[in-house]
Amino acid sequence: MMGKTKTMQQRTCNIIMCCKGHCKLVDDQATMQDAIITYMSAECACPKEYYTRHLVEQIVLEALYDYMNCADNPGFELRQIFHQYALADPPILERILTMFQLTKVRNDQGCVNGFTEGLIHQSDIDLSPKNTDGDSHDK
């Protein structure tokens, strides 16, 4: 069965990559939520203090909706959110962030679930510190 051909928005890809630990704008000890806040603050030129838990939840929910439109198997992804927590009952924000952390980006055939090599490459740029010229650091 062929996967969906829809591609997610760049912001959704960046948020998922923040959850996967690919945000170089924060240190290794930062939480997923901190990484998203730091990315969004840099992306939107808005102070970090503006990003309340409620606003972050709304941003993450929008990313979830976009992701679900592109996911190859959205039912499986939704089960991850609601049925993976046998001994705990975390808030929806933590559930979605954990689902994004575990989301499959590639398989043996290449990118899946709405990811593309272009989106992933742009995420690497977007989630890296910028030089004073506005260019990202070389790897």
C-alpha positions as CSV (number, residue, x, y, z in Angstrom):
1,M,0.0,0.0,0.0
2,M,1.4,3.4,-1.0
3,G,1.8,6.0,1.7
4,K,0.1,9.4,1.5
5,T,1.9,12.0,-0.6
6,K,0.9,15.0,1.4
7,T,3.8,17.0,2.9
8,M,3.6,18.6,6.3
9,Q,4.3,22.3,7.0
10,Q,7.8,23.2,7.8
11,R,6.8,24.4,11.3
12,T,5.3,21.0,12.1
13,C,8.5,19.3,11.0
14,N,10.6,21.7,13.1
15,I,8.4,21.1,16.2
16,I,8.7,17.3,15.7
17,M,12.5,17.6,15.3
18,C,12.6,19.7,18.6
19,C,10.8,16.7,20.3
20,K,13.4,14.3,18.8
21,G,16.2,16.3,20.3
22,H,17.5,17.9,17.1
23,C,17.1,21.6,18.3
24,K,20.6,23.0,18.5
25,L,19.2,26.3,19.9
26,V,19.1,24.7,23.4
27,D,21.4,22.6,25.5
28,D,21.1,18.8,25.9
29,Q,19.3,19.1,29.2
30,A,16.4,21.2,27.8
31,T,12.9,19.7,27.8
32,M,11.0,19.2,24.6
33,Q,8.7,22.1,25.6
34,D,11.7,24.3,26.2
35,A,13.1,23.4,22.8
36,I,9.8,24.3,21.1
37,I,9.6,27.6,23.0
38,T,13.1,28.5,22.0
39,Y,12.5,27.6,18.4
40,M,9.2,29.5,18.2
41,S,10.7,32.5,19.9
42,A,13.5,32.7,17.4
43,E,11.2,31.9,14.5
44,C,8.6,34.5,15.4
45,A,10.9,37.1,17.0
46,C,8.8,37.0,20.2
47,P,10.1,36.8,23.7
48,K,10.1,33.3,25.3
49,E,8.0,34.7,28.2
50,Y,5.1,35.1,25.8
51,Y,4.9,31.3,25.3
52,T,2.6,30.2,28.2
53,R,1.8,26.5,28.6
54,H,-1.6,27.1,27.0
55,L,-0.1,28.8,24.0
56,V,2.5,26.0,23.6
57,E,-0.3,23.5,23.8
58,Q,-2.3,25.3,21.0
59,I,0.8,25.4,18.8
60,V,1.5,21.7,19.4
61,L,-2.1,20.8,18.7
62,E,-1.9,22.6,15.4
63,A,1.2,20.7,14.6
64,L,-0.6,17.5,15.5
65,Y,-3.5,18.3,13.2
66,D,-1.1,19.0,10.3
67,Y,0.9,15.8,11.1
68,M,-2.2,13.6,11.2
69,N,-3.2,14.9,7.7
70,C,0.2,13.6,6.4
71,A,0.8,10.5,8.6
72,D,0.8,7.2,6.7
73,N,-1.1,5.5,9.6
74,P,-2.8,8.1,11.7
75,G,-4.8,5.6,13.7
76,F,-1.6,4.1,15.0
77,E,-0.3,7.5,15.9
78,L,-3.5,8.4,17.8
79,R,-3.2,5.1,19.7
80,Q,0.3,6.2,20.8
81,I,-1.2,9.3,22.4
82,F,-4.1,7.6,24.2
83,H,-3.1,4.1,25.0
84,Q,0.7,4.1,25.7
85,Y,0.3,5.2,29.3
86,A,-0.8,2.2,31.4
87,L,0.5,3.5,34.7
88,A,0.4,7.3,34.2
89,D,-2.1,9.8,33.0
90,P,-0.1,12.8,31.7
91,P,-1.7,15.9,30.2
92,I,-2.3,16.0,26.5
93,L,0.6,18.2,25.8
94,E,3.1,15.6,27.2
95,R,1.3,12.9,25.3
96,I,1.7,14.7,22.0
97,L,5.3,15.7,22.6
98,T,6.1,12.1,23.4
99,M,4.3,10.9,20.3
100,F,6.3,13.4,18.2
101,Q,9.5,12.1,19.9
102,L,8.7,8.6,18.8
103,T,7.4,9.5,15.3
104,K,9.0,7.6,12.4
105,V,10.7,9.9,9.9
106,R,12.3,7.4,7.6
107,N,12.0,3.7,6.7
108,D,14.0,1.6,4.2
109,Q,12.3,3.3,1.3
110,G,13.0,6.9,2.5
111,C,11.0,9.5,4.2
112,V,7.5,8.7,5.6
113,N,4.6,10.3,7.4
114,G,4.8,13.6,5.4
115,F,8.5,14.2,6.0
116,T,10.7,15.0,3.0
117,E,14.5,15.4,2.7
118,G,13.9,19.1,2.0
119,L,11.9,19.6,5.2
120,I,14.5,17.7,7.3
121,H,17.3,19.8,5.7
122,Q,15.5,23.0,6.4
123,S,14.8,21.9,10.0
124,D,18.5,21.5,10.5
125,I,19.0,25.1,9.4
126,D,16.0,26.4,11.3
127,L,17.0,24.7,14.5
128,S,20.7,25.7,14.5
129,P,22.2,28.9,15.9
130,K,22.6,31.7,13.4
131,N,25.8,33.6,12.6
132,T,25.7,37.4,12.9
133,D,25.2,37.5,9.2
134,G,22.0,35.5,9.6
135,D,23.4,32.3,8.1
136,S,23.4,29.1,10.0
137,H,26.7,27.6,11.2
138,D,28.3,25.1,9.0
139,K,28.5,21.5,10.1
